[in-house]
Amino acid sequence: MDSDPALRSALNLKRAFLGITLGFAFLAALIVVLGTATFQLSRTGTARSAELSERLLPALESLARLQEATLKYHLTNLEFVVARDEETMARKTTAAATYRKDIDHQADELGARLDSADGRALEHRLAEALQAYDAAAGRLQKALKASEFDEAMKILDGDVAKNDAAVEAALSDLNRFVFTLSTANGTATQGIL
Protein backbone atom coordinates (compact mmCIF):
# COMPACT_ATOMS: atom_id res chain seq x y z
CA MET A 1 0.00 0.00 0.00
CA ASP A 2 1.66 2.94 -1.31
CA SER A 3 0.59 6.27 0.19
CA ASP A 4 -0.29 9.15 -1.90
CA PRO A 5 2.91 10.95 -3.01
CA ALA A 6 1.26 14.35 -2.47
CA LEU A 7 0.39 13.41 1.11
CA ARG A 8 3.95 12.17 1.72
CA SER A 9 5.37 15.35 0.26
CA ALA A 10 3.09 17.48 2.47
CA LEU A 11 4.16 15.48 5.56
CA ASN A 12 7.84 15.87 4.66
CA LEU A 13 7.30 19.59 4.10
CA LYS A 14 5.56 19.91 7.49
CA ARG A 15 8.38 18.00 9.18
CA ALA A 16 10.99 20.15 7.46
CA PHE A 17 9.10 23.32 8.44
CA LEU A 18 8.78 22.08 12.04
CA GLY A 19 12.52 21.21 12.09
CA ILE A 20 13.47 24.64 10.73
CA THR A 21 11.12 26.35 13.22
CA LEU A 22 12.59 24.39 16.14
CA GLY A 23 16.10 25.18 14.88
CA PHE A 24 15.29 28.89 14.75
CA ALA A 25 13.69 28.72 18.22
CA PHE A 26 16.80 26.99 19.58
CA LEU A 27 19.04 29.56 17.87
CA ALA A 28 16.95 32.43 19.26
CA ALA A 29 17.13 30.96 22.78
CA LEU A 30 20.90 30.50 22.40
CA ILE A 31 21.27 34.12 21.26
CA VAL A 32 19.25 35.32 24.26
CA VAL A 33 21.36 33.22 26.68
CA LEU A 34 24.63 34.39 25.10
CA GLY A 35 23.42 37.99 25.02
CA THR A 36 22.46 37.85 28.70
CA ALA A 37 25.79 36.27 29.65
CA THR A 38 27.70 38.85 27.59
CA PHE A 39 25.71 41.69 29.18
CA GLN A 40 26.43 40.36 32.69
CA LEU A 41 30.14 39.92 31.93
CA SER A 42 30.29 43.37 30.38
CA ARG A 43 28.53 44.92 33.38
CA THR A 44 30.81 43.06 35.81
CA GLY A 45 33.89 43.97 33.79
CA THR A 46 32.82 47.61 33.66
CA ALA A 47 32.22 47.64 37.42
CA ARG A 48 35.63 46.10 38.09
CA SER A 49 37.34 48.51 35.71
CA ALA A 50 35.58 51.42 37.39
CA GLU A 51 36.62 50.14 40.82
CA LEU A 52 40.20 49.87 39.63
CA SER A 53 40.34 53.30 38.01
CA GLU A 54 38.18 55.23 40.48
CA ARG A 55 39.11 53.59 43.77
CA LEU A 56 42.16 51.35 43.72
CA LEU A 57 44.54 53.33 41.50
CA PRO A 58 43.84 56.54 43.46
CA ALA A 59 44.33 54.50 46.65
CA LEU A 60 47.75 53.44 45.38
CA GLU A 61 48.55 57.08 44.67
CA SER A 62 47.42 58.12 48.17
CA LEU A 63 49.46 55.29 49.64
CA ALA A 64 52.58 56.44 47.78
CA ARG A 65 52.06 60.00 49.01
CA LEU A 66 51.48 58.71 52.53
CA GLN A 67 54.73 56.77 52.42
CA GLU A 68 56.57 59.80 51.05
CA ALA A 69 55.19 62.12 53.74
CA THR A 70 56.05 59.57 56.45
CA LEU A 71 59.60 59.26 55.19
CA LYS A 72 60.03 63.04 55.03
CA TYR A 73 58.54 63.38 58.52
CA HIS A 74 61.03 60.88 59.93
CA LEU A 75 63.97 62.46 58.09
CA THR A 76 63.03 65.93 59.30
CA ASN A 77 62.91 64.63 62.87
CA LEU A 78 66.37 63.15 62.39
CA GLU A 79 67.63 66.43 60.92
CA PHE A 80 66.42 68.13 64.09
CA VAL A 81 69.00 66.07 65.98
CA VAL A 82 71.89 67.60 64.04
CA ALA A 83 70.48 71.15 64.03
CA ARG A 84 73.08 73.50 65.45
CA ASP A 85 70.95 76.48 66.41
CA GLU A 86 67.46 77.49 67.52
CA GLU A 87 66.55 78.87 64.10
CA THR A 88 67.33 75.56 62.37
CA MET A 89 65.47 73.64 65.10
CA ALA A 90 62.44 75.89 64.59
CA ARG A 91 62.53 75.32 60.80
CA LYS A 92 62.79 71.56 61.28
CA THR A 93 59.92 71.59 63.80
CA THR A 94 57.75 73.55 61.34
CA ALA A 95 58.67 71.22 58.47
CA ALA A 96 57.93 68.15 60.61
CA ALA A 97 54.51 69.57 61.53
CA THR A 98 53.76 70.19 57.84
CA TYR A 99 54.71 66.62 56.92
CA ARG A 100 52.66 65.30 59.82
CA LYS A 101 49.58 67.17 58.53
CA ASP A 102 50.28 65.74 55.08
CA ILE A 103 50.42 62.25 56.60
CA ASP A 104 47.00 62.78 58.16
CA HIS A 105 45.60 64.16 54.90
CA GLN A 106 46.92 61.25 52.82
CA ALA A 107 45.72 58.73 55.43
CA ASP A 108 42.22 60.27 55.27
CA GLU A 109 42.21 60.07 51.47
CA LEU A 110 43.38 56.48 51.57
CA GLY A 111 40.76 55.63 54.19
CA ALA A 112 38.00 57.06 52.01
CA ARG A 113 39.09 54.75 49.19
CA LEU A 114 39.59 51.63 51.33
CA ASP A 115 36.22 51.44 52.95
CA SER A 116 36.54 47.98 54.49
CA ALA A 117 37.00 46.55 57.97
CA ASP A 118 40.45 45.17 57.09
CA GLY A 119 41.55 48.48 55.60
CA ARG A 120 40.30 50.43 58.63
CA ALA A 121 42.11 48.05 60.99
CA LEU A 122 45.39 48.54 59.13
CA GLU A 123 44.92 52.31 59.09
CA HIS A 124 44.17 52.29 62.82
CA ARG A 125 47.37 50.34 63.43
CA LEU A 126 49.32 52.92 61.42
CA ALA A 127 47.69 55.80 63.32
CA GLU A 128 48.64 54.22 66.66
CA ALA A 129 52.22 53.67 65.50
CA LEU A 130 52.43 57.29 64.34
CA GLN A 131 51.10 58.57 67.68
CA ALA A 132 53.76 56.59 69.53
CA TYR A 133 56.39 57.92 67.12
CA ASP A 134 55.12 61.50 67.63
CA ALA A 135 55.48 61.12 71.38
CA ALA A 136 59.02 59.72 71.06
CA ALA A 137 60.03 62.51 68.65
CA GLY A 138 58.60 65.07 71.07
CA ARG A 139 60.64 63.63 73.94
CA LEU A 140 63.73 63.64 71.71
CA GLN A 141 63.27 67.30 70.81
CA LYS A 142 62.68 68.23 74.45
CA ALA A 143 65.88 66.47 75.55
CA LEU A 144 67.90 68.13 72.77
CA LYS A 145 66.55 71.59 73.63
CA ALA A 146 67.48 70.98 77.27
CA SER A 147 70.98 69.91 76.15
CA GLU A 148 70.48 66.45 77.63
CA PHE A 149 72.43 64.72 74.88
CA ASP A 150 72.82 61.34 76.60
CA GLU A 151 69.08 61.15 77.20
CA ALA A 152 68.42 62.30 73.63
CA MET A 153 70.63 59.55 72.20
CA LYS A 154 68.87 56.93 74.36
CA ILE A 155 65.51 58.14 73.08
CA LEU A 156 66.77 58.26 69.49
CA ASP A 157 68.25 54.76 69.62
CA GLY A 158 65.38 53.37 71.66
CA ASP A 159 61.86 54.76 71.31
CA VAL A 160 62.32 56.70 68.07
CA ALA A 161 63.94 53.74 66.30
CA LYS A 162 61.42 51.25 67.71
CA ASN A 163 58.41 53.40 66.80
CA ASP A 164 59.81 54.18 63.37
CA ALA A 165 60.09 50.42 62.76
CA ALA A 166 56.46 50.02 63.89
CA VAL A 167 55.36 52.77 61.47
CA GLU A 168 57.29 51.10 58.64
CA ALA A 169 55.74 47.71 59.46
CA ALA A 170 52.23 49.22 59.50
CA LEU A 171 52.89 50.96 56.18
CA SER A 172 54.20 47.71 54.72
CA ASP A 173 51.06 45.83 55.75
CA LEU A 174 48.87 48.60 54.35
CA ASN A 175 50.91 48.56 51.15
CA ARG A 176 50.53 44.79 50.82
CA PHE A 177 46.76 45.08 51.44
CA VAL A 178 46.24 47.72 48.73
CA PHE A 179 48.43 45.90 46.21
CA THR A 180 46.62 42.62 46.90
CA LEU A 181 43.25 44.31 46.29
CA SER A 182 44.52 45.93 43.09
CA THR A 183 46.09 42.74 41.79
CA ALA A 184 42.98 40.68 42.55
CA ASN A 185 40.80 43.24 40.80
CA GLY A 186 43.11 43.38 37.79
CA THR A 187 43.24 39.59 37.52
CA ALA A 188 39.46 39.29 37.79
CA THR A 189 38.95 42.01 35.18
CA GLN A 190 41.44 40.34 32.86
CA GLY A 191 39.64 37.00 33.35
CA ILE A 192 36.31 38.59 32.43
CA LEU A 193 37.78 40.21 29.34
N, C-alpha and C positions, 0 to 999 in steps of 0.2 A: 504494500500500500504506500504508494508514493504520494506525499502531500503536495498540495498545490504550490508550484514554484513561487507564485506571487505572495502567498501567505508566508512561506519560508523567507523570502526576501524582506518582507515587512517585519518579521520577527528579528532577523539579523540586523536590520536597520534600527529597530527599537533597542536591541541589545547594544549596538554600537553607540547610539545616542545616549543611552543610560551610562555606558562606560565612559564616554567623553564627559558627560555631566558630572559623574562621580570624580573623574580625574581633575576637572576644573574646581570642584568643591574642595578636594584634597589640596590642590595647589593654592586656592584662596585661603584655606585654613593655615597652611604652612607659611604663606606670606604674612598673615596676621600674627602668627606666633613669632616668626623671625623679626617682624617689625616691632612688636612689643619688646622682645628681648633686646633688640638694637636700641630702642628708645630708653629702656632701663639702663643699659650699659652706658649709653651716651650721657644720661642724666647723672649716673654715679660718677662717671669719668669727669664730667664738668664740675660736679661738687668737689671731688678730690683735687682737681686742678685749682679750683677757686680756693680751697683750704690751703693748698701749698703756696699759692701766690699771694693770698690776702692775709694769711695767718702765720704760716710756718716760716716762709722766707723773711718776712719782717721780724719774726721772733729771733731768727738767726742773726739778723742785723742788730737788733737790740742786745742780744747776748754778746756779740762782738764788742759793741760800745760799752757794755757793762764791764766786760773783762778789761778793756782798755782803761776805763775810768778807775777801776780797782787797782790796776798796775800803777797808774800815775799817782793815785792816792798813796799807795805804799811807798813809792819812790820819793815822793815829796816829804813824807814823814821821815824817811831815811836821810834826805838832804837836810832836814832840820837839825839832825844830829851833828853835822859838820859845819853848820852855820857859825860864823865867827862873830857876828854882832847882832844887836837887837833888831836892826832894820831888816837884815836877811831872815832872821827868825820870824818876824812879822809877815814878810812876803811869803815865806813857806807855809805859815799857818793859814794865811788867806788862800793860797793856792790849794792847800789840803782841804779846806772847807768847801771850795768850789768843786773840787773833784768828788767830794763826799756827796754834795747835792746832785751832781751828775750821776753818781752811783744810784742814788734813790730814784732819780728820774728814769734812768734806764731800767731799773728793777721794776718800777711801776708799769712801764711800757711792756716789758716782757711778761709781767703778770697778767696784763690785760689780754695778751695773745695766748697765754697758756692757762686757759681757764679749766683746770682739772685739779682733782685732789692731790695727785702725785706732784704736779707742777707747783701747787701752793705749798706743799710740804717741803719741797726742795728750796723754794724761795724763802720760806720761814727759817730753814736751817742756815741759809746764807745770811739772812738778816741778823740772826743771833750771833753768828761768827763775826760779822762786821761790828756789832755792838761791843763784843768782847775786845776786838781789835781797837776800836775807838777808845775804849777805856784804857787799854795798855798804852796806846800812843799818847793819850793825855797825861798819864803818869810819867811817861818818858820825857815829854816836854817840860813838865813841872820840875822833874829832877834836874834836867839840863839848865833850866832857868835859875834854879837854886844852886847851881854849880856843884851838884852832888854827882860827880862823874862816875864813881864806882856804882852807885845805885842805878844810875842811868844805863850803864853797860849791863848790869844784871837784868834790868827790865827789857833792854833791847835783845839780849841773848835769850832771855826766858820768855816772858809773856808776849812780847811783840812777835818774836819768831814763831812761837807756838800758835798764836792767834792768826798770824799770816798764813801758816800752813793749813789751819782750819778753813780760812776763807778760800784758799786755793782748792782744797778738797771739795768744798761746797760748790764752787764754780765748776769744777771738773764734773761733778755729778749732774749739775744743771745742764752743762754742755752735752754730756752723754745723753741725757733725757731728750733734749731738743733735737739732737742729731738722729736719735733713734726714731722719734716721731716723724721727722722729715724723710728719713730713708724709707720707713714703712709706707708712708704716704706715696712717695715716688715709685716704689716697687709696685704698690697696688694700682696706681694710675697706669703704669707701664703695662701691667698685666691686663687691665681692662682694654687698653688701646691695642 
